[in-house]
């Protein structure tokens, strides 16, 4: 029988959404690219925490063998390169929007399998119908949260068609959406799970187990300021939803986060800036 991962996201405390401590500064430098290399360039999305600025930088792989990487504004992109980036952007947004329908279809299949069992076997699973109903409720909560994330994307395409249709809610409009691949939907589920770990009260224990050893090592080995009095800068590769860079900034460091996934970029922009 098909399984489904559906996690209810409770709203994090307002303090977790607040800017980093005044003692520190956090700058989040996100790089977004496909898991499989596309041509021979990387697409970097630079985002500074606490500001609305956003810029893009495409760096050709050969540039890494030169003394100086070209400035983003000096790079030239073909129309096909730009369209490929726009299509990836649309694909990620479509995957988030398809979340509710995707989960409901899986829950529906589970219910169908259950009802196809004999009464003897169904009696051995008396709590399953209530469990499936609870999954639907969790899915609705998660989807409302996802819609809030999509509302706050600061670098949307100016002429992109919106989900708003007279008399229809975004949830209703997903009913007519074409299916999204399982690979993309796995990314959406992973993002929801990351919210549970990094920004919910329920994830506190796992956060402490994962991040405290790193934070304690930084406190021990990295002075807050160097001999010239400048604040120490720390790069966080693979920073996900930005919890570790946020914690380092709260400790007083200048913290940079780097992340490849546009799914994480959408979500971390919401949790850190709204």
C-alpha positions, 0 to 999 in steps of 0.5 A, spaced: 500 500 500 502 506 498 505 511 503 505 518 504 509 523 508 504 529 510 507 533 516 503 538 519 506 545 520 505 549 526 506 557 525 513 558 529 514 563 534 514 570 532 521 571 535 523 565 530 521 570 524 525 576 527 531 579 524 538 576 527 540 579 533 543 587 533 550 584 535 550 580 528 549 580 521 546 575 516 547 575 509 544 569 505 547 568 498 543 562 495 545 558 489 540 555 485 541 550 480 538 543 477 541 537 481 543 535 474 548 540 471 545 544 466 550 546 460 556 548 464 554 554 468 552 555 475 546 560 477 547 564 483 541 567 487 544 572 492 539 574 497 541 579 503 538 578 510 534 583 512 533 587 505 529 586 499 535 586 494 536 580 489 541 579 484 543 574 479 550 571 477 551 566 472 558 564 472 561 560 467 565 554 469 572 556 466 571 562 470 574 558 476 580 558 473 581 565 472 584 570 477 577 574 477 570 571 476 566 576 471 561 581 475 554 578 474 552 585 470 558 583 465 555 576 463 551 575 457 546 570 457 542 567 451 535 567 450 535 559 451 539 560 457 534 565 460 528 561 458 531 555 461 531 558 468 524 561 467 522 554 466 525 551 472 522 557 476 515 555 474 516 548 475 518 549 482 512 553 483 508 548 480 510 543 484 508 547 491 502 548 488 500 541 486 502 539 493 495 538 496 492 535 490 498 530 490 497 528 497 489 527 496 491 522 490 495 518 495 490 518 501 485 516 496 489 510 493 490 508 501 482 509 502 481 505 496 486 499 498 483 499 505 475 499 502 477 493 497 480 489 503 475 483 506 471 485 513 475 481 517 482 485 514 479 491 515 477 490 522 484 489 524 485 496 522 480 500 525 484 506 526 486 507 519 480 511 516 481 516 522 488 516 520 487 518 513 482 523 515 487 526 519 492 526 514 487 530 509 487 535 515 494 536 515 495 536 508 490 542 508 494 546 513 500 545 510 497 547 503 495 554 506 502 555 509 505 553 502 500 559 499 503 564 504 510 562 502 508 563 494 505 569 496 512 572 498 516 570 493 520 577 491 523 575 484 517 573 481 516 573 473 513 580 471 508 577 466 507 570 469 500 568 469 497 568 476 493 563 480 487 568 481 481 566 477 475 570 478 470 566 483 476 560 484 481 560 490 488 557 489 486 551 492 480 550 487 484 551 481 489 546 482 484 541 481 485 543 473 493 543 474 497 537 470 500 532 474 507 534 477 513 529 477 514 525 483 522 528 483 519 535 484 514 533 489 519 529 493 523 536 494 516 539 496 515 534 502 523 535 504 522 542 504 516 541 509 520 536 513 525 541 514 521 546 516 519 541 522 526 540 524 529 547 523 523 552 525 518 548 529 518 547 537 517 540 535 524 540 532 528 543 537 531 536 540 533 534 533 536 542 532 540 541 538 543 535 536 545 537 529 547 544 530 550 545 537 556 541 536 557 546 530 555 552 534 560 550 540 566 549 536 565 556 533 565 559 539 571 555 541 575 556 535 573 562 532 574 569 535 568 574 534 573 579 532 580 579 529 586 583 531 583 589 526 577 588 530 573 586 524 567 581 525 568 574 523 565 572 517 562 565 516 560 561 510 554 556 511 554 551 505 548 547 504 544 552 509 537 549 507 532 553 510 537 558 514 537 556 521 544 555 522 546 562 519 541 565 523 544 562 529 551 564 528 548 571 526 545 571 533 551 569 536 554 576 533 558 573 527 557 575 520 554 569 517 553 567 509 548 562 507 549 558 500 544 553 498 543 550 491 535 548 491 530 553 489 525 550 493 529 551 499 530 558 497 523 560 496 521 557 503 527 560 507 526 567 504 519 566 507 521 564 514 527 569 514 524 575 511 517 575 513 
